[in-house]
Amino acid sequence: MRTVIVALPLALSLALAACGSYSPERVAATATGFVSHQLCSAVFVSGSEPEPFYHTAIEPVLSPLGDLVTHEVDRAAGTATARFAGSETRAVYRGAYGCTLDLPPQASFRPIAADPPTI
C-alpha cells in the first residue's frame, strides 16, 4: 500500500513534467504563497498566534515538506513571509481588505502577433 501512495504522486509529477506545465519553481511558489497567506490571515484577521497555528493547521497540509518551509511574521509591518526551495512569498495585511500576496508583476509575456495568420 505504501508503494502506491509514493508512486502515485511521482507518476503524476512525471506526467505533468512531460506535458511542460510543471516546474519546481511553481511548486515552491505555490507552497510559500499558501503558507504566507494563511499565516497572515490567522495572525492579523483572526488574532491567532503564528507558531501554534502553523503547527496545527499548515504543517499537516504540507506534509512531509512542512519542516522545510521557513516562515516569519512581522507584526509591526503587518506581513507574513514564507521561504521554501529558493522561493519567497510575502502576504500583507491590508485592513478591511484582509491579506493579499505581494507578488511581483509578470515580467515575461509572450508577444501577441500583430497580424493574425490568414487561413
RAMO-V360193 format. One record per residue. N is the residue number from 1. RES is the residue in one small letter. PHI is phi in degrees with one decimal (999 if undefined). NEAR is the number of other ideal C-beta (glycine too) atoms within 8 Angstrom. D_LAST is the distance of its C-alpha to the last C-alpha in Angstrom with 1 decimal. Layout:
BEGIN
<<N | RES | PHI | NEAR | D_LAST> <N | RES | PHI | NEAR | D_LAST>>
END
This chain:
BEGIN
<<1 | m | 999 | 4 | 53.5> <2 | r | -63.1 | 5 | 53.3> <3 | t | -62.5 | 6 | 51.0> <4 | v | -64.7 | 7 | 48.5> <5 | i | -63.9 | 8 | 48.7> <6 | v | -79.4 | 8 | 47.9> <7 | a | -71.1 | 8 | 45.5> <8 | l | -64.8 | 8 | 43.2> <9 | p | -63.2 | 8 | 42.3> <10 | l | -64.9 | 8 | 42.0> <11 | a | -63.7 | 8 | 39.6> <12 | l | -64.2 | 8 | 37.5> <13 | s | -62.2 | 9 | 37.4> <14 | l | -66.0 | 8 | 36.4> <15 | a | -65.3 | 8 | 33.6> <16 | l | -66.9 | 9 | 32.3> <17 | a | -65.4 | 8 | 32.7> <18 | a | -66.3 | 6 | 30.7> <19 | c | -91.4 | 7 | 27.6> <20 | g | 83.3 | 5 | 28.0> <21 | s | -98.8 | 4 | 28.9> <22 | y | -110.9 | 9 | 32.7> <23 | s | -146.5 | 5 | 34.6> <24 | p | -59.8 | 6 | 38.4> <25 | e | -63.6 | 8 | 38.0> <26 | r | -68.2 | 8 | 36.2> <27 | v | -64.8 | 10 | 39.0> <28 | a | -63.0 | 12 | 41.7> <29 | a | -66.5 | 10 | 40.2> <30 | t | -66.1 | 8 | 40.0> <31 | a | -64.1 | 14 | 43.6> <32 | t | -69.1 | 15 | 44.9> <33 | g | -64.5 | 13 | 43.0> <34 | f | -61.7 | 12 | 44.6> <35 | v | -63.7 | 17 | 48.0> <36 | s | -65.2 | 16 | 48.1> <37 | h | -68.2 | 13 | 46.9> <38 | q | -65.2 | 11 | 49.3> <39 | l | -64.4 | 17 | 52.2> <40 | c | -58.7 | 16 | 51.5> <41 | s | -63.8 | 12 | 51.5> <42 | a | -65.5 | 12 | 54.5> <43 | v | -78.8 | 15 | 56.6> <44 | f | -91.2 | 10 | 55.7> <45 | v | -95.0 | 10 | 54.8> <46 | s | -93.3 | 7 | 57.1> <47 | g | 79.0 | 4 | 59.8> <48 | s | -80.5 | 8 | 59.9> <49 | e | -82.2 | 6 | 61.1> <50 | p | -65.1 | 12 | 58.4> <51 | e | -67.0 | 6 | 59.9> <52 | p | -60.3 | 8 | 61.0> <53 | f | -64.6 | 14 | 57.7> <54 | y | -59.4 | 12 | 55.7> <55 | h | -71.3 | 7 | 57.9> <56 | t | -95.8 | 7 | 57.9> <57 | a | -110.6 | 9 | 54.4> <58 | i | -101.4 | 13 | 52.0> <59 | e | -54.6 | 11 | 53.4> <60 | p | -63.6 | 8 | 53.3> <61 | v | -69.3 | 8 | 49.6> <62 | l | -84.6 | 12 | 48.9> <63 | s | -48.5 | 7 | 51.2> <64 | p | -91.3 | 5 | 51.7> <65 | l | -88.6 | 9 | 50.2> <66 | g | -56.5 | 11 | 52.2> <67 | d | -75.9 | 6 | 54.9> <68 | l | -90.2 | 7 | 52.4> <69 | v | -88.2 | 13 | 51.0> <70 | t | -100.4 | 7 | 53.1> <71 | h | -148.9 | 13 | 53.3> <72 | e | -150.8 | 6 | 55.3> <73 | v | -119.6 | 11 | 55.9> <74 | d | -107.4 | 9 | 57.0> <75 | r | -66.1 | 6 | 58.8> <76 | a | -66.0 | 4 | 59.5> <77 | a | -87.9 | 5 | 55.9> <78 | g | 71.7 | 8 | 54.6> <79 | t | -128.2 | 12 | 52.2> <80 | a | -130.6 | 18 | 51.7> <81 | t | -122.1 | 13 | 50.2> <82 | a | -129.2 | 16 | 49.2> <83 | r | -131.8 | 9 | 48.5> <84 | f | -160.7 | 13 | 47.3> <85 | a | 50.2 | 7 | 46.0> <86 | g | 82.7 | 5 | 45.4> <87 | s | -103.2 | 11 | 43.7> <88 | e | -133.8 | 7 | 45.4> <89 | t | -132.6 | 14 | 44.6> <90 | r | -121.5 | 10 | 46.7> <91 | a | -108.5 | 17 | 47.0> <92 | v | -119.3 | 11 | 48.7> <93 | y | -80.0 | 11 | 50.8> <94 | r | -119.5 | 8 | 49.8> <95 | g | 61.6 | 4 | 52.6> <96 | a | -62.4 | 4 | 51.6> <97 | y | -86.6 | 5 | 48.0> <98 | g | 79.6 | 8 | 49.2> <99 | c | -106.4 | 13 | 47.7> <100 | t | -132.0 | 9 | 44.3> <101 | l | -77.0 | 11 | 42.9> <102 | d | -93.4 | 8 | 43.0> <103 | l | -100.4 | 6 | 39.7> <104 | p | -71.9 | 4 | 38.4> <105 | p | -65.4 | 4 | 35.2> <106 | q | -65.6 | 5 | 32.0> <107 | a | -91.1 | 4 | 31.9> <108 | s | -124.0 | 4 | 28.7> <109 | f | -119.2 | 4 | 25.3> <110 | r | -74.6 | 4 | 22.0> <111 | p | -67.2 | 4 | 20.6> <112 | i | -87.7 | 4 | 17.5> <113 | a | -59.7 | 6 | 14.9> <114 | a | -63.6 | 3 | 15.6> <115 | d | -116.7 | 4 | 12.2> <116 | p | -65.3 | 4 | 9.4> <117 | p | -65.3 | 5 | 6.5> <118 | t | -90.9 | 3 | 3.8> <119 | i | -107.7 | 2 | 0.0>>
END
